[in-house]
Amino acid sequence: MDAKKNSKGGRKPKLNPSTNRYVFRLTDEENINFLRLYEASGMSNKAKFITTILFQKELKIVKLDISTMDYHTQLSKIFYQFQSIGNNYNQIVKILYRNFTEKTAALYLFKLESHTQELALLCKQIIELTKKFEEKYIQKTSEE
C-alpha cells in the first residue's frame, strides 16, 4: 500500500527529454520545399526530420516511379529479344553455308542483311527515345 501512496501515476519520465525549443519562420516557397522534402522522407515526425537534417544524420529518400519501372522492364524485354535475334542470326548463317551452295547462301544472306539493317535503325530509334525519356522523366538531382 505504501507504493501506491508514493506513486503519482501517469507516464514514466523519459530518460533524455527534449526540453529545448527553437522557433523559425519560413516563406511560403521555403515551406513548400520543406513539406515536399518532409513527405519524401517518409518520416512521421517533423521534429525528428529537422534534427536529422541539422545534425547531418543519414537520411535516405527512395522514390518509386511505376511508369519508369515499366519502361525499364519493356526495354529489358526488347534487349533480350535482340540477343535472341543475334543468336538466331549466327545459327542461320551456319545453316545456310552448310546446306546451300555459296551462291544461294549469298542470296539469302543479302535478304537477311536488309532485315538486319532495319533492326539496326529500330535500335537507334529505341536509343534516341530512351535518351529523350530519361531527360524528360527521370530526375537525377538529389534533393537536400
Secondary structure, DSSP 8 states (H G I E B T S, - for coil): -HHHHH---S----SS-----------HHHHHHHHHHHHHHT-S-HHHHHHHHHTT---------HHHHHHHHHHHHHHHHHHHHHHHHHHHHHHHHHHS-HHHHHHHHHHHHHHHHHHHHHHHHHHHHHHHHHHHH-------
